[in-house]
Amino acid sequence: LISGVRHLSVTPCMMKTSNPDIPKKPPTPWNSFYSAKFPEFKKNFPNLHTPDLMRKISEAWAQVSAEEKEKLQFIYEKEREVYKNKMSNVPEDVLSSAKSTKASKRIKKAKSSVENDLKALLEATNKPKRSISAYLIYCQERRSQLP
């Protein structure tokens, strides 16, 4: 019962505030192939983790005939034309606001990454979190003089 209801719960991914006016890019031929084959491979290899499944699907993609790849590429090109037409109808202010929010998210992510790297570096070098104050230096000197 719980597994049947799991898809009804709201996840953070579902609560994204993406703009509904901006269309999604069409999936590439590889993405289409991957999304079509993933459930099949997951069923055939239930104990494999996603990266290993992706490797197996990639090997299967290498075995796909050129005609099949051309067919997927043709479908992609059609969907891409539809996407470009939809994008041309989107107002410029909506696009600019979406670009600015995306840029701010990218900057925020880069900042947190740098902060995490700095924190890891300080922990690796055993640096104190905060420098010792003058009062603590005085206390350390006086402590050695106490009986």
C-alpha positions in Angstrom: 0.0 0.0 0.0 2.8 2.4 0.9 4.7 1.8 -2.3 1.6 2.4 -4.3 1.1 5.8 -2.6 4.7 6.9 -2.7 4.3 8.5 -6.1 1.6 10.8 -4.6 3.9 12.4 -2.1 5.4 15.8 -2.8 9.2 15.8 -3.2 11.5 18.8 -3.3 12.1 18.1 -7.0 8.4 18.5 -7.6 8.3 21.9 -5.8 10.8 23.5 -8.2 9.7 27.0 -9.2 10.6 26.7 -12.9 8.8 29.0 -15.2 5.9 27.2 -16.9 6.1 29.7 -19.8 9.5 28.4 -20.8 9.4 25.1 -22.7 11.7 22.2 -21.9 14.4 21.2 -24.3 13.8 18.0 -26.2 15.7 14.9 -25.1 18.7 14.0 -27.3 18.8 10.6 -29.1 20.9 9.2 -26.3 18.6 10.5 -23.6 15.6 9.0 -25.4 17.3 5.6 -25.8 18.4 5.7 -22.1 15.0 6.6 -20.8 13.4 3.9 -22.9 15.9 1.1 -22.0 16.4 2.0 -18.3 13.3 0.2 -16.9 14.1 -2.9 -19.1 17.8 -3.0 -17.8 16.7 -2.3 -14.2 14.3 -5.3 -14.5 17.0 -7.6 -16.0 19.7 -6.5 -13.6 18.0 -5.6 -10.3 21.2 -5.7 -8.2 23.2 -3.2 -10.3 23.5 0.4 -9.2 22.6 3.2 -11.6 26.1 4.0 -12.8 26.6 0.3 -13.7 23.3 0.2 -15.5 24.2 3.3 -17.4 27.4 1.6 -18.5 25.4 -1.4 -19.8 23.0 0.8 -21.6 25.9 2.7 -23.1 27.3 -0.6 -24.4 23.9 -1.4 -25.9 23.8 2.1 -27.5 27.1 1.3 -29.2 25.5 -1.8 -30.7 22.5 0.1 -32.1 22.4 0.3 -35.8 23.1 3.5 -37.7 19.5 3.5 -39.1 18.0 3.4 -35.7 20.3 6.2 -34.5 19.3 8.2 -37.6 15.6 7.6 -36.8 16.1 8.9 -33.2 18.1 11.9 -34.6 15.3 12.7 -37.0 12.8 12.7 -34.2 15.1 14.9 -32.1 15.5 17.4 -34.9 11.7 17.6 -35.3 11.2 18.1 -31.5 14.0 20.7 -31.6 12.3 22.7 -34.3 9.1 22.7 -32.2 11.1 23.8 -29.2 12.7 26.6 -31.1 9.3 27.8 -32.3 8.0 27.8 -28.8 11.1 29.6 -27.5 10.6 32.4 -30.1 7.1 33.0 -28.7 8.4 33.4 -25.1 8.7 37.1 -24.1 12.2 38.4 -23.6 11.6 39.6 -20.0 10.7 36.0 -19.0 13.8 34.6 -20.6 16.0 37.3 -19.0 14.5 36.6 -15.5 15.0 32.9 -16.0 18.6 33.4 -17.0 19.3 35.6 -14.0 17.8 33.2 -11.6 19.8 30.4 -13.2 23.0 32.5 -13.0 22.4 33.3 -9.3 21.8 29.6 -8.5 25.1 28.7 -10.3 27.0 31.4 -8.3 25.4 30.2 -5.1 26.4 26.6 -5.9 30.0 27.7 -6.8 30.3 29.7 -3.5 29.1 26.8 -1.4 31.6 24.5 -3.2 34.5 26.8 -2.5 33.4 27.1 1.1 33.3 23.4 1.5 36.7 23.0 -0.1 38.1 25.7 2.2 36.6 23.9 5.2 38.1 20.6 4.1 41.5 22.2 3.6 41.4 23.8 7.1 40.4 20.4 8.7 43.2 18.6 6.8 45.8 21.1 8.0 44.4 21.1 11.6 43.9 24.8 11.6 41.7 26.2 14.4 38.2 27.4 13.5 38.9 30.8 15.0 42.2 32.4 15.9 43.1 32.7 19.6 42.1 35.9 21.2 44.5 38.0 23.2 42.7 37.0 26.5 43.2 33.3 25.7 46.9 33.9 25.0 47.2 35.7 28.4 45.4 32.8 30.1 47.8 30.3 28.5 50.8 32.2 29.7 49.4 32.6 33.2 48.4 29.0 33.5 52.0 27.8 33.1 53.0 30.1 36.0 50.3 28.8 38.4 51.4 26.2 41.0 
